[in-house]
Amino acid sequence: MSFIDHTPPRRPHPKEWRGYSLDELRYQRMLVGARLLIAREKLSQSLTGSASKPSAEPKSTFKTMMGYVDYLVTAISVWRAARKVFKAFKR
């Protein structure tokens, strides 16, 4: 079995299957270890990368205003829903 080949080993019929070979177990363990290492590295980069790096381009005034508009729309929606709820409880 080659470690370069990424195809899973052929699974024999259940009656003739005697378990995994030592090479197959080592190969699977190596793959799981590599996946965990890549996942840890991606996680650490995402946690430290966004906080430590300044943004590549500064936000324009338009983008800043659109960010505030999103908050404004959310606040108006919450206000309308709260008014309807309070009116229902007053009756």
C-alpha angles and dihedrals in degrees: 000000000000122000090212093059109084097193115116116247118266112266112224126212111292092246094057097039112111100176136273122315120240091253092053091051092049091048092051091046090051091051093049091048091050092049091050092048092051092047092050091049092050091048094049091047092050092049098045100027099063095045099045102039119074114227115272094233126027116243114263121230090252093055091048092050092048089053090055091046089058090055091046093051090049092049092050091049092051091047092052093047092048092050091053092048093048091048090053092053094048092061 
